[in-house]
């Protein structure tokens, strides 16, 4: 049994919101050319892969892809 506590590792205080930057960040995750779309392609291709080693590589890439956004 465990307790899920949704809290950040470090406190975040936003002094001035930046809607332009927020729009850019959201655009990186969404759409067919975004990070999330690429991640889903890698994860869906792993099911057609006949070799276990390559399947593992596709899984690793697919799970890391959304977290590799470059600003």
N, C-alpha and C positions, 0 to 999 in steps of 0.2 A: 504494500500500500504506500502511496506517496501523495504529497500535497503539491499541487501546481500553483505557484505564486508568480504571477506575471509582473515582473519588475525589471527594470534596466540594470545593467551592471554598474553604470555610472549615471549620476543624475544629469538630466538635460534641461537647460534653461535657455529658452529662445528669447533673445532681447528684441529682435526685429524680424518678423517673418519675411521671407523672400519668395513670393509666388513664382517668379521666373525660374529660380533654381528648383523649386518643387515641381514645376511643370517638366523641366528637363529630366529630373530623376524618375518621374513617373513614366515619361516617354521611353526611357531606357529599359524598363521592365515590360511594357506593353507593346502590342503590335506584333506583326509577323517577323520583323527584323530585330525585335527586342531580346533581352536576356532571357526572359521567361519562355519565349517561343523557341529559342535555341535549346534551352534546357529540356523542354518537352520533346523536341526532335531527337536529342540524344537518348533520352529515356525510352522513347517508343521504339527506336532502332535496336535497342538491346534485346528485345524479344525475338527478333529475326536472326540474331547472331548465333551461328552454330558452335563457336569456340568459347569456352568458359573464360579464358584469359581476356579476350576481346570484350566479352560481355561485362566483365568487371571494370575494364577501362571506360566503357561507355557509361556505366553506372557512376563511376567516380567523376567523370567530366560533367555528366548531367546534374549531379547534386552540387557541384562546385560552381557551375556556370552563373547562377543568379547572384553569387556573392563576389564576382570578379568585375564588377562595374568600375570603369575608369572615369574619373571626373576630371 
